[in-house]
Amino acid sequence: MDKVKIEISKEAYELLKKTVEESQGEFGSVEELLEFIIKEALGEEEETVYTPEEEEEIKRRLRSLGYL
């Protein structure tokens, strides 16, 4: 994947760096954390696909709660 450089404030960088250090290895670098944040904030949400049986169970529960 091609990379490009961006500039952020030193304050924002330090906050990201602190988060990486406290992530217990979940993020290996500031860049990795920043990519994760951007993808989470701007990425498309995955649509949940239910089986017909799951849809019927959801409808049954909603009916029992009075929503349908």
N, CA, C and O atoms as CSV, one atom per row, in Angstrom:
chain,resi,resn,atom,element,x,y,z
A,1,MET,N,N,0.843,-1.172,0.000
A,1,MET,CA,C,0.000,0.000,0.000
A,1,MET,C,C,0.889,1.237,0.000
A,1,MET,O,O,1.835,1.335,0.782
A,2,ASP,N,N,0.577,2.176,-0.882
A,2,ASP,CA,C,1.332,3.424,-0.927
A,2,ASP,C,C,1.052,4.261,0.310
A,2,ASP,O,O,-0.045,4.209,0.866
A,3,LYS,N,N,2.022,5.017,0.732
A,3,LYS,CA,C,1.901,5.879,1.914
A,3,LYS,C,C,2.097,7.323,1.504
A,3,LYS,O,O,2.808,7.618,0.543
A,4,VAL,N,N,1.463,8.223,2.240
A,4,VAL,CA,C,1.659,9.658,2.069
A,4,VAL,C,C,1.941,10.256,3.441
A,4,VAL,O,O,1.581,9.670,4.462
A,5,LYS,N,N,2.569,11.396,3.465
A,5,LYS,CA,C,2.869,12.063,4.729
A,5,LYS,C,C,1.792,13.087,5.037
A,5,LYS,O,O,1.289,13.772,4.146
A,6,ILE,N,N,1.450,13.179,6.312
A,6,ILE,CA,C,0.543,14.210,6.774
A,6,ILE,C,C,1.190,14.911,7.954
A,6,ILE,O,O,2.086,14.367,8.600
A,7,GLU,N,N,0.733,16.113,8.227
A,7,GLU,CA,C,1.257,16.846,9.372
A,7,GLU,C,C,0.146,17.036,10.383
A,7,GLU,O,O,-0.976,17.402,10.033
A,8,ILE,N,N,0.473,16.782,11.652
A,8,ILE,CA,C,-0.454,17.019,12.751
A,8,ILE,C,C,0.300,17.790,13.818
A,8,ILE,O,O,1.528,17.871,13.791
A,9,SER,N,N,-0.444,18.356,14.756
A,9,SER,CA,C,0.208,19.127,15.811
A,9,SER,C,C,1.028,18.211,16.713
A,9,SER,O,O,0.737,17.022,16.840
A,10,LYS,N,N,2.036,18.770,17.323
A,10,LYS,CA,C,2.876,18.018,18.255
A,10,LYS,C,C,2.023,17.486,19.408
A,10,LYS,O,O,2.232,16.372,19.890
A,11,GLU,N,N,1.066,18.297,19.837
A,11,GLU,CA,C,0.176,17.897,20.931
A,11,GLU,C,C,-0.627,16.647,20.552
A,11,GLU,O,O,-0.745,15.716,21.347
A,12,ALA,N,N,-1.179,16.634,19.334
A,12,ALA,CA,C,-1.936,15.474,18.878
A,12,ALA,C,C,-1.030,14.250,18.754
A,12,ALA,O,O,-1.424,13.143,19.119
A,13,TYR,N,N,0.176,14.449,18.242
A,13,TYR,CA,C,1.126,13.346,18.112
A,13,TYR,C,C,1.457,12.758,19.479
A,13,TYR,O,O,1.502,11.538,19.637
A,14,GLU,N,N,1.686,13.615,20.460
A,14,GLU,CA,C,2.024,13.132,21.803
A,14,GLU,C,C,0.865,12.347,22.409
A,14,GLU,O,O,1.085,11.353,23.100
A,15,LEU,N,N,-0.356,12.781,22.157
A,15,LEU,CA,C,-1.522,12.054,22.647
A,15,LEU,C,C,-1.610,10.676,21.998
A,15,LEU,O,O,-1.880,9.683,22.673
A,16,LEU,N,N,-1.385,10.619,20.696
A,16,LEU,CA,C,-1.385,9.340,19.996
A,16,LEU,C,C,-0.263,8.437,20.502
A,16,LEU,O,O,-0.465,7.240,20.702
A,17,LYS,N,N,0.909,9.012,20.706
A,17,LYS,CA,C,2.064,8.245,21.186
A,17,LYS,C,C,1.779,7.648,22.561
A,17,LYS,O,O,2.112,6.491,22.822
A,18,LYS,N,N,1.166,8.434,23.436
A,18,LYS,CA,C,0.823,7.948,24.775
A,18,LYS,C,C,-0.180,6.799,24.683
A,18,LYS,O,O,-0.079,5.814,25.415
A,19,THR,N,N,-1.142,6.937,23.781
A,19,THR,CA,C,-2.144,5.887,23.603
A,19,THR,C,C,-1.500,4.599,23.105
A,19,THR,O,O,-1.858,3.513,23.561
A,20,VAL,N,N,-0.555,4.709,22.176
A,20,VAL,CA,C,0.161,3.529,21.675
A,20,VAL,C,C,0.912,2.857,22.816
A,20,VAL,O,O,0.867,1.634,22.951
A,21,GLU,N,N,1.598,3.636,23.632
A,21,GLU,CA,C,2.369,3.078,24.742
A,21,GLU,C,C,1.478,2.377,25.753
A,21,GLU,O,O,1.888,1.389,26.362
A,22,GLU,N,N,0.260,2.878,25.936
A,22,GLU,CA,C,-0.670,2.294,26.904
A,22,GLU,C,C,-1.525,1.183,26.315
A,22,GLU,O,O,-2.314,0.565,27.029
A,23,SER,N,N,-1.375,0.920,25.010
A,23,SER,CA,C,-2.234,-0.059,24.343
A,23,SER,C,C,-1.807,-1.505,24.575
A,23,SER,O,O,-2.456,-2.426,24.081
A,24,GLN,N,N,-0.748,-1.710,25.305
A,24,GLN,CA,C,-0.257,-3.051,25.627
A,24,GLN,C,C,-0.031,-3.885,24.364
A,24,GLN,O,O,-0.381,-5.064,24.308
A,25,GLY,N,N,0.560,-3.245,23.357
A,25,GLY,CA,C,0.911,-3.960,22.140
A,25,GLY,C,C,-0.176,-4.039,21.093
A,25,GLY,O,O,0.049,-4.590,20.015
A,26,GLU,N,N,-1.357,-3.499,21.382
A,26,GLU,CA,C,-2.430,-3.546,20.399
A,26,GLU,C,C,-2.072,-2.733,19.156
A,26,GLU,O,O,-2.425,-3.106,18.037
A,27,PHE,N,N,-1.369,-1.622,19.362
A,27,PHE,CA,C,-0.913,-0.790,18.250
A,27,PHE,C,C,0.600,-0.712,18.308
A,27,PHE,O,O,1.176,-0.440,19.361
A,28,GLY,N,N,1.243,-0.951,17.173
A,28,GLY,CA,C,2.690,-0.981,17.132
A,28,GLY,C,C,3.339,0.368,16.896
A,28,GLY,O,O,4.540,0.531,17.112
A,29,SER,N,N,2.539,1.351,16.446
A,29,SER,CA,C,3.107,2.657,16.147
A,29,SER,C,C,2.002,3.705,16.123
A,29,SER,O,O,0.814,3.383,16.088
A,30,VAL,N,N,2.422,4.960,16.144
A,30,VAL,CA,C,1.469,6.064,16.030
A,30,VAL,C,C,0.743,5.973,14.695
A,30,VAL,O,O,-0.464,6.204,14.621
A,31,GLU,N,N,1.480,5.635,13.641
A,31,GLU,CA,C,0.881,5.536,12.314
A,31,GLU,C,C,-0.203,4.470,12.271
A,31,GLU,O,O,-1.266,4.681,11.686
A,32,GLU,N,N,0.065,3.327,12.890
A,32,GLU,CA,C,-0.911,2.239,12.924
A,32,GLU,C,C,-2.173,2.670,13.673
A,32,GLU,O,O,-3.286,2.396,13.222
A,33,LEU,N,N,-2.005,3.336,14.802
A,33,LEU,CA,C,-3.147,3.823,15.570
A,33,LEU,C,C,-3.937,4.854,14.773
A,33,LEU,O,O,-5.167,4.805,14.740
A,34,LEU,N,N,-3.246,5.777,14.140
A,34,LEU,CA,C,-3.914,6.820,13.372
A,34,LEU,C,C,-4.703,6.225,12.202
A,34,LEU,O,O,-5.822,6.659,11.930
A,35,GLU,N,N,-4.136,5.245,11.516
A,35,GLU,CA,C,-4.860,4.579,10.430
A,35,GLU,C,C,-6.109,3.897,10.961
A,35,GLU,O,O,-7.166,3.953,10.333
A,36,PHE,N,N,-5.992,3.252,12.119
A,36,PHE,CA,C,-7.148,2.596,12.737
A,36,PHE,C,C,-8.238,3.619,13.046
A,36,PHE,O,O,-9.409,3.389,12.740
A,37,ILE,N,N,-7.864,4.736,13.643
A,37,ILE,CA,C,-8.837,5.770,14.010
A,37,ILE,C,C,-9.539,6.315,12.762
A,37,ILE,O,O,-10.760,6.466,12.750
A,38,ILE,N,N,-8.780,6.603,11.737
A,38,ILE,CA,C,-9.362,7.152,10.502
A,38,ILE,C,C,-10.323,6.145,9.870
A,38,ILE,O,O,-11.427,6.511,9.464
A,39,LYS,N,N,-9.915,4.897,9.786
A,39,LYS,CA,C,-10.778,3.881,9.183
A,39,LYS,C,C,-12.055,3.683,9.994
A,39,LYS,O,O,-13.130,3.504,9.422
A,40,GLU,N,N,-11.945,3.714,11.317
A,40,GLU,CA,C,-13.124,3.567,12.163
A,40,GLU,C,C,-14.063,4.761,12.020
A,40,GLU,O,O,-15.282,4.593,11.969
A,41,ALA,N,N,-13.503,5.953,11.956
A,41,ALA,CA,C,-14.321,7.158,11.894
A,41,ALA,C,C,-14.945,7.379,10.518
A,41,ALA,O,O,-16.079,7.847,10.418
A,42,LEU,N,N,-14.215,7.046,9.468
A,42,LEU,CA,C,-14.673,7.376,8.124
A,42,LEU,C,C,-15.062,6.174,7.279
A,42,LEU,O,O,-15.676,6.323,6.222
A,43,GLY,N,N,-14.707,5.001,7.739
A,43,GLY,CA,C,-14.985,3.801,6.958
A,43,GLY,C,C,-16.457,3.476,6.934
A,43,GLY,O,O,-17.229,3.909,7.789
A,44,GLU,N,N,-16.826,2.707,5.941
A,44,GLU,CA,C,-18.199,2.265,5.832
A,44,GLU,C,C,-18.460,1.189,6.869
A,44,GLU,O,O,-17.629,0.314,7.112
A,45,GLU,N,N,-19.637,1.276,7.473
A,45,GLU,CA,C,-20.003,0.260,8.446
A,45,GLU,C,C,-20.434,-0.999,7.705
A,45,GLU,O,O,-21.090,-0.938,6.665
A,46,GLU,N,N,-20.054,-2.123,8.258
A,46,GLU,CA,C,-20.436,-3.383,7.658
A,46,GLU,C,C,-21.902,-3.648,7.965
A,46,GLU,O,O,-22.358,-3.470,9.095
A,47,GLU,N,N,-22.621,-4.072,6.955
A,47,GLU,CA,C,-24.028,-4.388,7.143
A,47,GLU,C,C,-24.143,-5.791,7.719
A,47,GLU,O,O,-23.542,-6.734,7.205
A,48,THR,N,N,-24.912,-5.919,8.778
A,48,THR,CA,C,-25.121,-7.219,9.378
A,48,THR,C,C,-26.139,-7.981,8.556
A,48,THR,O,O,-27.217,-7.468,8.257
A,49,VAL,N,N,-25.798,-9.198,8.193
A,49,VAL,CA,C,-26.693,-10.040,7.412
A,49,VAL,C,C,-27.175,-11.166,8.317
A,49,VAL,O,O,-26.382,-11.921,8.881
A,50,TYR,N,N,-28.498,-11.258,8.441
A,50,TYR,CA,C,-29.092,-12.293,9.280
A,50,TYR,C,C,-29.672,-13.395,8.413
A,50,TYR,O,O,-30.150,-13.153,7.305
A,51,THR,N,N,-29.621,-14.600,8.935
A,51,THR,CA,C,-30.271,-15.712,8.257
A,51,THR,C,C,-31.779,-15.547,8.436
A,51,THR,O,O,-32.217,-14.817,9.325
A,52,PRO,N,N,-32.577,-16.215,7.601
A,52,PRO,CA,C,-34.042,-16.121,7.781
A,52,PRO,C,C,-34.477,-16.549,9.190
A,52,PRO,O,O,-35.417,-15.980,9.745
A,53,GLU,N,N,-33.813,-17.526,9.756
A,53,GLU,CA,C,-34.150,-17.982,11.103
A,53,GLU,C,C,-33.847,-16.894,12.140
A,53,GLU,O,O,-34.625,-16.668,13.067
A,54,GLU,N,N,-32.701,-16.228,11.962
A,54,GLU,CA,C,-32.338,-15.154,12.882
A,54,GLU,C,C,-33.323,-13.984,12.763
A,54,GLU,O,O,-33.686,-13.374,13.769
A,55,GLU,N,N,-33.750,-13.676,11.547
A,55,GLU,CA,C,-34.718,-12.602,11.354
A,55,GLU,C,C,-36.036,-12.932,12.041
A,55,GLU,O,O,-36.644,-12.064,12.668
A,56,GLU,N,N,-36.478,-14.171,11.931
A,56,GLU,CA,C,-37.724,-14.580,12.590
A,56,GLU,C,C,-37.606,-14.481,14.107
A,56,GLU,O,O,-38.548,-14.064,14.781
A,57,GLU,N,N,-36.451,-14.862,14.641
A,57,GLU,CA,C,-36.226,-14.767,16.090
A,57,GLU,C,C,-36.245,-13.307,16.533
A,57,GLU,O,O,-36.808,-12.987,17.580
A,58,ILE,N,N,-35.649,-12.435,15.762
A,58,ILE,CA,C,-35.647,-11.002,16.082
A,58,ILE,C,C,-37.077,-10.472,16.060
A,58,ILE,O,O,-37.486,-9.744,16.965
A,59,LYS,N,N,-37.840,-10.838,15.022
A,59,LYS,CA,C,-39.231,-10.396,14.931
A,59,LYS,C,C,-40.046,-10.915,16.115
A,59,LYS,O,O,-40.866,-10.191,16.680
A,60,ARG,N,N,-39.812,-12.169,16.482
A,60,ARG,CA,C,-40.537,-12.755,17.617
A,60,ARG,C,C,-40.250,-11.969,18.889
A,60,ARG,O,O,-41.162,-11.663,19.658
A,61,ARG,N,N,-38.993,-11.647,19.104
A,61,ARG,CA,C,-38.618,-10.891,20.307
A,61,ARG,C,C,-39.212,-9.485,20.292
A,61,ARG,O,O,-39.680,-8.991,21.318
A,62,LEU,N,N,-39.191,-8.845,19.121
A,62,LEU,CA,C,-39.765,-7.503,19.021
A,62,LEU,C,C,-41.270,-7.531,19.254
A,62,LEU,O,O,-41.817,-6.625,19.882
A,63,ARG,N,N,-41.955,-8.584,18.743
A,63,ARG,CA,C,-43.400,-8.722,18.992
A,63,ARG,C,C,-43.673,-8.901,20.482
A,63,ARG,O,O,-44.609,-8.314,21.026
A,64,SER,N,N,-42.849,-9.714,21.135
A,64,SER,CA,C,-43.075,-9.965,22.571
A,64,SER,C,C,-42.842,-8.706,23.402
A,64,SER,O,O,-43.369,-8.583,24.507
A,65,LEU,N,N,-42.064,-7.783,22.877
A,65,LEU,CA,C,-41.828,-6.513,23.565
A,65,LEU,C,C,-42.829,-5.442,23.158
A,65,LEU,O,O,-42.834,-4.341,23.710
A,66,GLY,N,N,-43.682,-5.773,22.182
A,66,GLY,CA,C,-44.711,-4.829,21.755
A,66,GLY,C,C,-44.275,-3.864,20.681
A,66,GLY,O,O,-44.969,-2.881,20.422
A,67,TYR,N,N,-43.148,-4.113,20.049
A,67,TYR,CA,C,-42.665,-3.217,18.999
A,67,TYR,C,C,-43.253,-3.542,17.631
A,67,TYR,O,O,-43.263,-2.686,16.746
A,68,LEU,N,N,-43.739,-4.760,17.447
A,68,LEU,CA,C,-44.342,-5.147,16.159
A,68,LEU,C,C,-45.771,-5.589,16.382
A,68,LEU,O,O,-46.459,-5.956,15.430
